[in-house]
Amino acid sequence: LLAYTLPITGIVCVPLAFYFEPRAYTADHIAQMKLSGSICAVAFGLNLMLFAELKLVDYLSAVAFQVLSTVHQIPIVLAGVVLCGNHVGFFAVCGFCSCMF
């Protein structure tokens, strides 16, 4: 599904970004070495994460992987509450619990 939706998303979002944020795509903003290094680091990390996810699916199953990814959200939510002071409302907790079961 993503193979079909992501190209369409890019076709729509890139022209809109050029139209609404023209100063962000000037030569002095794009040709920064720090930006290039950050892009390469993020791309490498995403590829590594995708490889790890595919290996997990290969070793387990798609259902087990989905359960693990849902359980993985618990420490992320807790970190947001503890480190950033985020508030988790009652309905958010109910929605998350309904996803768990």
Secondary structure in CASP SS format (residue, H / E / C, confidence):
PFRMAT SS
TARGET T0000
AUTHOR 0000-0000-0000
METHOD secondary structure of the structure
MODEL  1
L C 1.00
L H 1.00
A H 1.00
Y H 1.00
T H 1.00
L H 1.00
P H 1.00
I H 1.00
T H 1.00
G H 1.00
I H 1.00
V H 1.00
C H 1.00
V H 1.00
P H 1.00
L H 1.00
A H 1.00
F H 1.00
Y H 1.00
F H 1.00
E C 1.00
P H 1.00
R H 1.00
A H 1.00
Y H 1.00
T C 1.00
A H 1.00
D H 1.00
H H 1.00
I H 1.00
A C 1.00
Q C 1.00
M H 1.00
K H 1.00
L H 1.00
S H 1.00
G H 1.00
S H 1.00
I H 1.00
C H 1.00
A H 1.00
V H 1.00
A H 1.00
F H 1.00
G H 1.00
L H 1.00
N H 1.00
L H 1.00
M H 1.00
L H 1.00
F H 1.00
A H 1.00
E H 1.00
L H 1.00
K H 1.00
L H 1.00
V H 1.00
D H 1.00
Y H 1.00
L C 1.00
S C 1.00
A H 1.00
V H 1.00
A H 1.00
F H 1.00
Q H 1.00
V H 1.00
L H 1.00
S H 1.00
T H 1.00
V H 1.00
H H 1.00
Q H 1.00
I H 1.00
P H 1.00
I H 1.00
V H 1.00
L H 1.00
A H 1.00
G H 1.00
V H 1.00
V H 1.00
L H 1.00
C H 1.00
G C 1.00
N C 1.00
H C 1.00
V C 1.00
G C 1.00
F H 1.00
F H 1.00
A H 1.00
V H 1.00
C H 1.00
G H 1.00
F H 1.00
C H 1.00
S H 1.00
C H 1.00
M H 1.00
F C 1.00
END
